[in-house]
Amino acid sequence: MTGGYVYARHLIENLQATGWRVEVLSLPVGFPRPTDEEIHQTRRLFEALPPGSLVLVDGLAFGATPRVVFDGLQLNFVAL
């Protein structure tokens, strides 16, 4: 398990311990080099979230995600 996964696991556990509702979504396997179809799948994942949600995204995946995935969504994205 890499340091990033350990960090994410601890972050999830600590957020849950303080009362946050955490839902872990898996991005398509092609990240950080997603195909066009994986980009569309990612957009659909985010569209299914309630407006105003706080969305933490792995920094490598966030940087590799085309802007079109985020445009117009009423979500609060934070890159880790």
Residue pairs with C-beta under 8 A, 6 or more apart in sequence:
4 58
7 80
8 58
8 80
11 56
11 80
12 22
12 24
15 22
16 22
25 45
27 34
27 38
27 42
27 45
27 58
27 61
28 34
28 35
28 37
28 38
28 41
28 42
29 38
30 38
31 38
31 60
31 61
31 64
31 65
32 60
32 61
32 63
32 64
33 64
34 42
34 64
34 65
39 65
39 66
39 68
39 69
42 65
42 69
43 68
43 69
46 55
46 69
46 70
46 73
46 75
47 73
49 55
49 75
51 74
51 75
52 74
52 75
52 76
53 75
53 76
54 75
54 76
54 78
55 75
55 76
55 77
55 78
56 78
56 80
57 65
57 77
57 78
57 79
57 80
58 79
58 80
59 79
59 80
62 77
62 79
62 80
63 79
70 77
